[in-house]
Each structure stands twice: as C-alpha cells, then as structure tokens.
C-alpha cells in the first residue's frame, strides 16, 4: 500500500466564503456561530441604515415608474391625478428616504472608523509615553552637547561640543535674545 492510498481522516471542507458587499464586519469576528453584533449597537445601526436605504431607494424608483405607467395608460384626468400622487410623490418620498438612510449608513461607517482610529492613536500615545518615561528613568544624565553657547562676550553661537571652543572655560548658554548672534560655520548649531 502506498502513502497515497493510506486510510486516514479526510480534511474538513473549507467554509464557504461570503461575498463582501461593503457590509460592516464585526471586530474580532470569530466563526463560532455566535451573534457577531451582540452589544455592538453602532454596527447594528449601520447595518440597519444600510439595508433600509438599499431597499427603499430602488423601491421608490420602481414606484415612480409604476405611477408614470399608470398615468400614461389611463384616459381620464382624475385617474392620472391619483397615479401622480400615489406613484410619483410616494415614490419620490421613498427614494429620498432611502437615499438619506444610505447616506446615514455611510456617516455611521465614517464615525466608526474615526472612533477606531482615535482608539489606536490613544493606545499608541500611551505606549510612547510609557517608553519615554522608562527612557527618562534609565538615563540620569542630560546630554548637553548640542546646546548652543557663546564663548566669553563673543558674537558667534556654537554647539557646546564644537572643536573651536572645546578648550575654553568661559562658555555661556545662549539666552532668548539670540537674534544678533551669528552661527558657527564649523558646528552649525
């Protein structure tokens, strides 16, 4: 018997793939069969608005066409008025309502995306603050080599580690009023 003919467990068939048509997905959706939108009211609202708009908008267009067809095929004016009211105005109302609901679903999706983005940004800022506080706690010395200084009463601003002033002992930090000082061409502070 070869290895290809060996009896064994047959692999389970792959689950059927669903077509994605822009519907909201539950975050962390597992294939457990449980209700994915339980306690997620924002996604449920988005889904309801999406489907209500997706049904009402084309339904309103169909009602408008049926109203036109009825008004066009009746010879009496009083019948045409009833088709205009029931078909035209009702269809127009359904079309606008469906459009607004579909637009509301789009806005709900944008709000959910913004909420998720703000949550990620807040988490990233917390991690950054933690890393920064740990780095500050680990390094007790402050690196002052890049601070701008002047030598004596000079008019040139240098970095503290500049080779031109490294041997000098009369270094002074540059204050707020450094507009009249020129920059060193060697260290370029």
Phi, psi and omega in degrees: 000134180270172181290337180284333181268000184294132177288147179186180181291137177276142181293146180289143179294147180293144178295149181295134179278136178266143176283134179268120180241034176085013179282153178292145178252142177287134180290135181067032184294125178252157180270043183275346181090355178284162179294115186287340184253019178294130182064023176237080188289329181293318178290325177295318177299317180298318180294317179295315179297319180299309184288324177295317177293321181292336179269315186289324183296307178290331177297319177297321177294321178295319180295323177297316180295319178295322177295319177296316181297318179293319180289328182284337185253017175242138182275349186260137183293322181293330175288323180296323179295321178292322176294323179296316181290310185285321183272309186288305184287319177295317178296320178295319177296317178295321180295313179295318179298317178297320178296317179293322178293320178295320176296322176296323176295321178295317178295322178296323178293319177297318179297319179294320178296319178294322179296318179293321179294319178295324178294317178296319179296318178296319178296319179295319179294323177295318178295317179297319178295321178295315180296319180294318180292324177292321179293322179291325179288329182280331181253113181272341181265148180257130180279110182253013184291337182263001181286140179284139180221165171238152179261119180063229177257031185291168181248010180248134181264128181237163165281154182297332181265018180293138182293335182287332183241012184297330182272352185278147180253349183259054180270140180232137178292148179283132181271197181293324184269083180244022181290332182269358180272144175261155181273145177293138181279348181271307185264340179046075182294000000 
